[in-house]
């Protein structure tokens, strides 16, 4: 309610200034947007510079008898085809199976996946350390609510989420346990970087994979080095179970919560949100010297849907954290709070602003309208040109570094398409804005389909031709 009142007050003030002196109002708006972009790009520059100095914790393999019980959560929705892959990934883990509890978390509203799990159980396909959790069909639907419900069934001392297509590095659980035992007493989470096993399949998967490399191997490592608040990834984040109990959402806020509400069931990036709340409750997060292989979206449509969900969730997280800013600043400090807001809410706002500046620039070079001269007095014009050129070149440079660090050098030439990729991200951000404005659209979960086999265009044409010849 207070956010709505503040929004109405600010909107009324802006409308009044626009009526009284429209040119001044527009110049103020442009100046504020440029100041924000300077802070946003500057934060990325500081974080990327710190990543160079980040070092992972040294790892020592523990004896089996010294290892604790571990629970893995595998939320599934319309993913019956992924069950054999989950079994394969867990069997490959270097962890004693008598201390492992793998929970297949299926939803009652997804009868096909429930039936597939039951069939696998009846035929003895599931190893004895696998268990099934059926989540009741209670709104809001989605991964966070499913994990909250499954958490009530966890018997491990530690818990981790793995998506259906995940293949974690075999020693990942060992490394997580070692990190918790040798880390600080307030260590609440260790996050393993994610990467794509099919990154070089299409130009879309190359961009997605490069973004993952930039996010996990540069930005999050830099944030860890600076002891900033880390927005967690949606998988391969490891927690002591007790920590999730400590940070769960209170009954007063969610009186009808299903299970143990460690993750916000109304947020579509519940992972990034939880990363913030861990710090607000006094827990820190470290990056883990491990990795998890995932499956990249292969088409523009799939990437667009995934990005729409991610950006909307970042915006949700930022708005929730704006409800009680003074209290949260008191807990973590002004710099950490502002840094986290620039990381989550800043990503959303930056992508919304980009088309505005691109459009004004294109309009000036094509038509040179007089109103743009009024919008940009010389000091503002020169500052804007420097910021646009330097900022975009820096972001492109970071993408180039990410491609080279990942060792996938063939992706470098695809970075020439970066402006088109940025346009797609901005379009996804405006879609997420619409979903936020309309209450019925807010819980929309643009799910990514897993287990997709890519067939190149030339092979599809060849298959069609051969089929017709044989007919």
Steps between C-alpha positions, in 0.01 A plus 500: 500500500778746590670429167176582316464826692861595426453411133187716481679793668803477269278457195292803596812712553641391163170572324480845662854588393424371151201733472679802647831463312513201266858555370634527856309186603646303209854623569466401866375155395789455255750614762364256759512212253858582408599520868343158554680350200830640629440332838391174335796471263739628768387225738568236233844649440592484869364145534677375186828649622462321835439165329863491391605485868249231600642166607304182571533318829745210490328162496583177681309180427332374817470139613155344455450448873557873559233610257155620615162407360413694186162568336466594133175657376397440138188709420325363191209633298405340170839332490425129507768449233770632734475233772769268351737797465453597864580144609809500279622833643452394862660160445807683368541698823801405709303482823402199714151405390399390851539865606316639199129579474380602153146639493313501170261790558199462271174691497154357544376717209750325269354146476731389217820559699343353815403189303850471351660517846257241639572271204875535557446411867288194420758368251789551742667760279558744787802439725409443864620847604238663274165607643196668345326808635164594346421870552128576556332710233485818707567845355735670440648232277867481417846386597538699827180362650597148394841536669338640815274197522784255428712660771267348760609153376875571503701287742843628401717742694555686173275556200555601138269563205575338165280563198386209289775535239783568745822296501708621796872435513547168689682654800262795543336377822841420649618852419188657648541310828867597516411866439243503781736329744798724428310823433372763738231415754249718319549334159144434387541397137757393244412549135652285227536670159274380221598436141336350192603168350333596169628857478633475143178359352334822372583871507239539775660234719838668443370831633328330793816307584712812475264683736529212747878518482491877555250474785646209698871518420547877503217694665411259784867430574562874519200548728625218723843662518343833602273326752191631322155343505495225237183433296499122497452290189195276485697180547817360658466723806582303814364582848513360851138399556490695827582823312190460282291455813654815647427724200155369414224755439301566814147371554375860526618570145391165350230358729400228251848398386542139393798328659796700632499830304873555462436603137240764414223311315387821325843585353605346169870546587470370852874423496615861459247607763629242748857619440398839634315367801789276599713811544224691679493217755877518547610214270766525231534325163810363328567382148594132474788366291277260313250513214167364383421429137159616385309512174489834316188624317557458127246737344419870529154414634637277776765756597243782490266314736782414740631855502150640555469287812844588632466876449151504649629313805787746539249785494280322757801451726597868475146615577473273804830634632370857460223442754724547804825649365605670825478173695693306237768768467544483876555124475748487210627854444421757233757386242393134510133592476550742209733253327240224519225731376716607207565133421138384504276802449774674302506223239125546446517881476808501278333274244188720505704818444723367222243528214424859602861609452544286188184654353607857576844434349355348182247782469774763529717347228204450266292816549685730747176627658523821699344355817804274551721811508278635779515170686880489496676825589871474412622375844226235505562411136874440543448309824238285331720422200793401718278287724331325206822423315711409802221308672404290199863432409571390857200263504609360164856462628377303803311267267818451299701422815231251609521322164879478518500386865254221424732373228227504236683725257260433214238709682703820458386562142136466606544797734463720191127425542500642853279805415227263376536294818464813712186594305350160579582544870335842505190358331489227767529769768201694362303174493590441863391857581155426356481180706584701812238766430211257466449301824371187324818483294747543785525129599545398133786251489651493150643153533801375304454166325780253574620197311482674161701339222614753240490398134679746266295645211696314233431168672129578526485579126691180427255297710200649318653434157593140586153435641335621179741300282424183697126566477 
